[in-house]
Amino acid sequence: MLFSDLIDAYIRGRRYAIAARCYFDWEEDGSVRFKGGNADQILTYCYETGEWQCDCVMYTVFGVCAHTIAAEKSLPAPVLVMVQ
């Protein structure tokens, strides 16, 4: 993958968020299913870093992808609830 792929991912992520071209479904385990134009992706929120993580190849290589960018722009950070 090239640096231009990373730039393209950022642009697509902003486009997804601004144009509402994607849907997010909250799963029971706290993850989020990203539904865009292609295959669904699973996003999880890392409370230690305060960032979204994705299971796509782009995220594995660069640590960021269009899906995480769209989630950051569109979704609030999940609240961790401690049960006693």
NORGIJO-V740788 format. One record per backbone hydrogen bond with DSSP energy under -1.0 kcal/mol. NH is the residue of the N-H (numbers start at 1). CO is the residue of the C=O. Records with the same first field share a line. If there is no record, write none. Layout:
BEGIN
NH->CO  CO
END
This chain:
BEGIN
6->2
7->3
8->4
9->5
10->6
11->7
12->8
13->9
14->10
15->11
16->12
17->13
18->14
19->15
21->16
23->35
25->33
27->31
30->27
32->43
33->25
34->41
35->23
41->34
43->32
44->53
46->51
50->46
53->44
55->42
60->56
61->57
62->58
63->59
69->65
70->66
71->67
72->68
73->69
74->70
75->71
END
